[in-house]
Amino acid sequence: KAVKYRSSYELEFCKVLDAANCVASWGYECIWIRYRYRGKPRSYLVDFIVTLTNGQKFLIEVKPRSFYDRAMQTRDMNWHKWNAAISFCQQRNWQFKVITEQSIPVLAKLWCKA
């Protein structure tokens, strides 16, 4: 089915997922995570859910490296979203990853070797 993506990095990641023989399925923007930021309840729509053929599940956020670095340095709202996603995944024995333009080409290779 056609996927509407929001960035060229997300499109690149879609192509990587489609080409990886170790990816059983994937979905785009289909998992919402509740979290709090500055005392207010919020919701975070994660970019991707990926299921590997070995059963492992990942939630993936795709961001430019500069965006990721800034979020980690300032602990802004995105940092809080990502921590909520980490907790969400830990409760389900899944993994959460923020990937950048540098890691998009290698992530599926790492998954498929495992």
Z-matrix of the N, CA and C atoms (Angstrom, degrees):
N
C 1 1.446
C 2 1.519 1 108.75
N 3 1.310 2 116.83 1 154.04
C 4 1.453 3 122.03 2 -178.73
C 5 1.524 4 110.18 3 -72.17
N 6 1.316 5 115.85 4 140.33
C 7 1.458 6 122.06 5 178.66
C 8 1.520 7 107.92 6 -116.57
N 9 1.320 8 115.82 7 131.66
C 10 1.458 9 120.09 8 172.78
C 11 1.519 10 106.88 9 -89.95
N 12 1.285 11 116.75 10 123.89
C 13 1.457 12 121.38 11 -178.47
C 14 1.522 13 108.53 12 -114.36
N 15 1.320 14 115.97 13 162.41
C 16 1.460 15 120.57 14 -173.70
C 17 1.533 16 113.71 15 -110.02
N 18 1.313 17 117.72 16 -4.72
C 19 1.467 18 119.56 17 179.71
C 20 1.521 19 110.28 18 -154.73
N 21 1.296 20 115.57 19 161.70
C 22 1.467 21 120.00 20 177.04
C 23 1.524 22 110.34 21 -66.21
N 24 1.331 23 117.22 22 -29.82
C 25 1.469 24 119.69 23 177.27
C 26 1.522 25 110.47 24 -67.01
N 27 1.325 26 117.18 25 -40.03
C 28 1.461 27 119.93 26 177.18
C 29 1.527 28 110.76 27 -65.53
N 30 1.310 29 117.16 28 -40.12
C 31 1.466 30 119.93 29 175.99
C 32 1.522 31 110.72 30 -60.75
N 33 1.314 32 117.00 31 -44.14
C 34 1.464 33 120.61 32 178.75
C 35 1.530 34 110.58 33 -60.24
N 36 1.343 35 115.99 34 -41.57
C 37 1.459 36 119.52 35 179.55
C 38 1.528 37 111.46 36 -66.44
N 39 1.333 38 117.72 37 -37.76
C 40 1.470 39 120.88 38 175.83
C 41 1.527 40 110.60 39 -57.98
N 42 1.300 41 116.49 40 -42.95
C 43 1.469 42 120.82 41 179.42
C 44 1.520 43 111.17 42 -64.97
N 45 1.326 44 116.73 43 -40.67
C 46 1.468 45 120.75 44 177.33
C 47 1.524 46 110.04 45 -61.85
N 48 1.331 47 117.20 46 -44.93
C 49 1.468 48 121.08 47 -179.90
C 50 1.528 49 111.09 48 -61.80
N 51 1.321 50 116.78 49 -43.82
C 52 1.464 51 120.33 50 -179.80
C 53 1.521 52 112.49 51 -63.65
N 54 1.323 53 116.96 52 -31.59
C 55 1.463 54 120.96 53 -176.33
C 56 1.530 55 113.30 54 -87.04
N 57 1.322 56 118.19 55 -15.59
C 58 1.470 57 121.80 56 -174.42
C 59 1.526 58 110.47 57 -82.83
N 60 1.311 59 117.04 58 120.13
C 61 1.469 60 120.52 59 -178.69
C 62 1.524 61 112.91 60 -72.54
N 63 1.322 62 118.04 61 -11.98
C 64 1.465 63 120.41 62 179.30
C 65 1.525 64 112.07 63 -92.35
N 66 1.316 65 118.13 64 -0.66
C 67 1.467 66 122.09 65 178.20
C 68 1.525 67 108.31 66 -94.70
N 69 1.330 68 115.31 67 115.86
C 70 1.470 69 120.63 68 179.96
C 71 1.523 70 110.84 69 -79.02
N 72 1.330 71 116.32 70 -41.16
C 73 1.465 72 120.48 71 -179.79
C 74 1.515 73 109.13 72 -161.36
N 75 1.323 74 113.95 73 160.90
C 76 1.456 75 119.08 74 174.28
C 77 1.518 76 109.73 75 -154.60
N 78 1.325 77 115.42 76 155.16
C 79 1.448 78 121.22 77 178.19
C 80 1.510 79 109.59 78 -137.00
N 81 1.322 80 115.09 79 155.43
C 82 1.457 81 121.49 80 -178.09
C 83 1.524 82 109.62 81 -115.94
N 84 1.320 83 115.16 82 129.16
C 85 1.464 84 123.27 83 177.93
C 86 1.534 85 112.72 84 47.36
N 87 1.315 86 115.20 85 59.87
C 88 1.468 87 118.97 86 179.96
C 89 1.534 88 113.11 87 -128.41
N 90 1.324 89 117.98 88 3.44
C 91 1.462 90 121.69 89 178.32
C 92 1.529 91 108.95 90 -122.01
N 93 1.335 92 115.68 91 121.99
C 94 1.463 93 122.38 92 174.94
C 95 1.521 94 108.84 93 -102.48
N 96 1.323 95 116.77 94 137.71
C 97 1.468 96 121.89 95 178.03
C 98 1.526 97 108.10 96 -125.37
N 99 1.314 98 115.48 97 128.98
C 100 1.466 99 120.51 98 177.02
C 101 1.532 100 109.04 99 -85.89
N 102 1.324 101 115.22 100 143.03
C 103 1.459 102 121.12 101 177.50
C 104 1.534 103 108.27 102 -155.64
N 105 1.315 104 115.99 103 173.20
C 106 1.460 105 121.00 104 178.51
C 107 1.528 106 108.35 105 -118.64
N 108 1.319 107 113.74 106 140.95
C 109 1.458 108 119.86 107 176.08
C 110 1.523 109 107.79 108 -140.63
N 111 1.318 110 114.54 109 122.75
C 112 1.470 111 121.36 110 -177.23
C 113 1.525 112 111.52 111 53.23
N 114 1.328 113 114.26 112 41.03
C 115 1.451 114 120.98 113 175.64
C 116 1.517 115 116.06 114 80.20
N 117 1.315 116 117.31 115 -0.19
C 118 1.467 117 119.87 116 -177.83
C 119 1.526 118 110.64 117 -111.26
N 120 1.349 119 116.51 118 140.65
C 121 1.465 120 118.86 119 176.20
C 122 1.533 121 110.66 120 -71.74
N 123 1.310 122 114.63 121 140.04
C 124 1.463 123 121.16 122 -179.53
C 125 1.521 124 108.91 123 -139.36
N 126 1.334 125 115.35 124 169.80
C 127 1.467 126 121.44 125 175.75
C 128 1.519 127 108.59 126 -129.48
N 129 1.310 128 115.01 127 143.16
C 130 1.462 129 122.71 128 -176.32
C 131 1.520 130 108.48 129 -123.89
N 132 1.305 131 117.47 130 123.24
C 133 1.456 132 123.47 131 177.75
C 134 1.525 133 108.26 132 -96.49
N 135 1.318 134 116.51 133 109.18
C 136 1.466 135 122.13 134 -176.96
C 137 1.529 136 109.36 135 -74.11
N 138 1.335 137 116.29 136 144.72
C 139 1.464 138 120.79 137 -177.15
C 140 1.528 139 112.69 138 -61.28
N 141 1.324 140 117.96 139 -54.60
C 142 1.469 141 120.70 140 -171.99
C 143 1.520 142 111.78 141 -136.36
N 144 1.325 143 115.42 142 147.59
C 145 1.465 144 122.61 143 161.97
C 146 1.527 145 105.51 144 -117.19
N 147 1.328 146 115.08 145 133.48
C 148 1.461 147 120.88 146 -177.25
C 149 1.520 148 108.29 147 -128.78
N 150 1.322 149 116.39 148 131.61
C 151 1.459 150 122.23 149 174.39
C 152 1.527 151 107.84 150 -115.14
N 153 1.319 152 115.64 151 125.04
C 154 1.461 153 120.65 152 178.14
C 155 1.525 154 110.09 153 -86.45
N 156 1.307 155 116.04 154 163.52
C 157 1.467 156 120.75 155 -179.91
C 158 1.523 157 111.69 156 -64.20
N 159 1.345 158 117.85 157 -21.47
C 160 1.467 159 120.41 158 178.16
C 161 1.533 160 111.92 159 -86.81
N 162 1.342 161 116.87 160 3.90
C 163 1.459 162 121.42 161 176.81
C 164 1.518 163 115.17 162 95.62
N 165 1.313 164 118.26 163 -13.31
C 166 1.461 165 120.67 164 179.19
C 167 1.524 166 110.10 165 -63.69
N 168 1.349 167 115.11 166 142.98
C 169 1.466 168 120.23 167 177.73
C 170 1.521 169 109.59 168 -121.33
N 171 1.325 170 114.10 169 142.83
C 172 1.454 171 121.67 170 -179.82
C 173 1.521 172 109.45 171 -133.12
N 174 1.330 173 115.67 172 140.00
C 175 1.452 174 120.96 173 164.22
C 176 1.520 175 105.69 174 -102.03
N 177 1.327 176 115.79 175 132.16
C 178 1.460 177 121.37 176 -174.09
C 179 1.520 178 110.06 177 -125.46
N 180 1.314 179 115.40 178 131.57
C 181 1.458 180 122.69 179 171.62
C 182 1.521 181 107.21 180 -111.95
N 183 1.324 182 117.28 181 131.24
C 184 1.462 183 122.22 182 -178.62
C 185 1.531 184 108.26 183 -108.25
N 186 1.321 185 115.81 184 121.59
C 187 1.469 186 121.45 185 -179.06
C 188 1.524 187 109.82 186 -142.44
N 189 1.346 188 116.91 187 152.99
C 190 1.470 189 119.35 188 170.74
C 191 1.530 190 110.06 189 -64.00
N 192 1.305 191 116.58 190 149.06
C 193 1.470 192 121.44 191 -177.31
C 194 1.529 193 110.88 192 -56.81
N 195 1.314 194 118.08 193 -41.26
C 196 1.469 195 120.72 194 -178.66
C 197 1.534 196 111.08 195 -62.93
N 198 1.315 197 117.42 196 -38.33
C 199 1.459 198 122.90 197 177.72
C 200 1.526 199 109.86 198 -64.04
N 201 1.328 200 116.22 199 -46.19
C 202 1.465 201 121.80 200 179.27
C 203 1.528 202 110.28 201 -60.67
N 204 1.325 203 116.45 202 -48.45
C 205 1.471 204 120.38 203 -178.68
C 206 1.525 205 111.18 204 -59.29
N 207 1.332 206 117.08 205 -44.24
C 208 1.463 207 121.25 206 179.97
C 209 1.531 208 110.60 207 -62.75
N 210 1.320 209 117.56 208 -43.40
C 211 1.469 210 120.95 209 -179.95
C 212 1.523 211 110.99 210 -62.59
N 213 1.320 212 116.67 211 -39.82
C 214 1.463 213 120.14 212 -179.46
C 215 1.528 214 111.64 213 -70.30
N 216 1.309 215 117.23 214 -35.23
C 217 1.469 216 120.92 215 -179.59
C 218 1.521 217 112.30 216 -74.33
N 219 1.320 218 117.17 217 -39.60
C 220 1.467 219 120.68 218 -174.25
C 221 1.521 220 113.70 219 -95.33
N 222 1.328 221 116.65 220 -12.15
C 223 1.468 222 121.23 221 -175.86
C 224 1.532 223 110.31 222 52.45
N 225 1.312 224 114.88 223 48.84
C 226 1.458 225 121.72 224 -178.45
C 227 1.526 226 110.97 225 -77.70
N 228 1.337 227 115.65 226 -167.25
C 229 1.461 228 120.12 227 -177.18
C 230 1.531 229 111.65 228 -58.64
N 231 1.320 230 117.44 229 -37.42
C 232 1.465 231 119.86 230 179.54
C 233 1.522 232 111.77 231 -63.05
N 234 1.297 233 117.50 232 -37.84
C 235 1.467 234 121.60 233 176.76
C 236 1.536 235 109.30 234 -59.21
N 237 1.329 236 116.37 235 -41.95
C 238 1.467 237 120.88 236 179.21
C 239 1.537 238 110.76 237 -67.66
N 240 1.323 239 117.30 238 -39.90
C 241 1.464 240 120.88 239 175.72
C 242 1.517 241 110.41 240 -57.97
N 243 1.312 242 115.02 241 -47.48
C 244 1.466 243 120.10 242 -175.73
C 245 1.518 244 111.57 243 -66.75
N 246 1.310 245 117.67 244 -35.42
C 247 1.465 246 119.72 245 176.12
C 248 1.524 247 110.89 246 -67.67
N 249 1.322 248 116.66 247 -37.12
C 250 1.466 249 119.53 248 175.47
C 251 1.525 250 110.18 249 -63.97
N 252 1.330 251 116.76 250 -38.97
C 253 1.475 252 120.46 251 178.39
C 254 1.523 253 110.80 252 -66.28
N 255 1.314 254 117.57 253 -37.66
C 256 1.468 255 120.84 254 177.32
C 257 1.526 256 109.75 255 -60.99
N 258 1.333 257 117.03 256 -47.01
C 259 1.477 258 120.83 257 178.88
C 260 1.522 259 111.41 258 -62.77
N 261 1.326 260 116.95 259 -43.73
C 262 1.459 261 122.58 260 177.62
C 263 1.526 262 110.22 261 -55.95
N 264 1.313 263 116.25 262 -46.13
C 265 1.469 264 121.00 263 -178.32
C 266 1.524 265 111.85 264 -69.82
N 267 1.319 266 117.50 265 -40.19
C 268 1.468 267 120.14 266 179.41
C 269 1.519 268 111.34 267 -59.59
N 270 1.323 269 117.61 268 -36.55
C 271 1.464 270 121.77 269 179.71
C 272 1.527 271 112.04 270 -66.69
N 273 1.329 272 116.94 271 -19.98
C 274 1.465 273 122.06 272 -176.34
C 275 1.522 274 113.60 273 -113.49
N 276 1.327 275 115.72 274 3.58
C 277 1.462 276 121.67 275 -175.67
C 278 1.540 277 111.29 276 61.34
N 279 1.327 278 115.70 277 36.71
C 280 1.457 279 123.47 278 173.97
C 281 1.522 280 107.65 279 -105.13
N 282 1.317 281 116.59 280 -179.44
C 283 1.456 282 121.53 281 175.79
C 284 1.522 283 109.85 282 -128.67
N 285 1.323 284 115.60 283 147.53
C 286 1.460 285 121.85 284 175.97
C 287 1.516 286 108.82 285 -116.32
N 288 1.330 287 115.56 286 137.41
C 289 1.460 288 120.57 287 177.92
C 290 1.522 289 109.56 288 -140.69
N 291 1.327 290 114.46 289 138.81
C 292 1.454 291 121.02 290 167.13
C 293 1.516 292 105.26 291 -99.68
N 294 1.316 293 116.57 292 122.58
C 295 1.453 294 119.34 293 -179.97
C 296 1.529 295 109.20 294 -114.95
N 297 1.315 296 114.41 295 152.32
C 298 1.458 297 121.61 296 -178.06
C 299 1.524 298 109.03 297 -120.46
N 300 1.309 299 115.19 298 177.70
C 301 1.461 300 119.97 299 178.99
C 302 1.529 301 111.75 300 -56.68
N 303 1.328 302 117.13 301 -25.05
C 304 1.464 303 120.90 302 179.74
C 305 1.519 304 112.38 303 -76.21
N 306 1.326 305 117.15 304 -32.56
C 307 1.468 306 119.16 305 -175.07
C 308 1.520 307 113.69 306 -97.84
N 309 1.331 308 118.68 307 -12.51
C 310 1.467 309 120.50 308 -179.77
C 311 1.527 310 111.89 309 -55.23
N 312 1.334 311 119.31 310 -48.97
C 313 1.473 312 118.68 311 -175.65
C 314 1.530 313 114.63 312 -68.35
N 315 1.329 314 117.61 313 -21.42
C 316 1.468 315 119.06 314 -174.06
C 317 1.529 316 114.25 315 -102.70
N 318 1.335 317 117.29 316 -16.87
C 319 1.464 318 119.01 317 -173.10
C 320 1.526 319 112.39 318 -61.23
N 321 1.310 320 117.75 319 -48.84
C 322 1.472 321 119.49 320 -179.19
C 323 1.531 322 111.14 321 -63.59
N 324 1.306 323 117.12 322 -34.47
C 325 1.473 324 119.80 323 176.90
C 326 1.516 325 110.51 324 -62.10
N 327 1.327 326 116.98 325 -41.14
C 328 1.456 327 120.69 326 177.99
C 329 1.526 328 111.13 327 -66.63
N 330 1.334 329 116.73 328 -42.06
C 331 1.466 330 119.92 329 178.23
C 332 1.503 331 111.02 330 -61.95
N 333 1.313 332 117.56 331 -43.94
C 334 1.453 333 121.25 332 -174.12
C 335 1.520 334 112.92 333 -73.30
N 336 1.319 335 117.07 334 -19.65
C 337 1.469 336 120.20 335 175.95
C 338 1.523 337 111.80 336 -80.90
N 339 1.329 338 116.08 337 -27.67
C 340 1.481 339 120.42 338 -175.18
C 341 1.505 340 112.16 339 -68.35
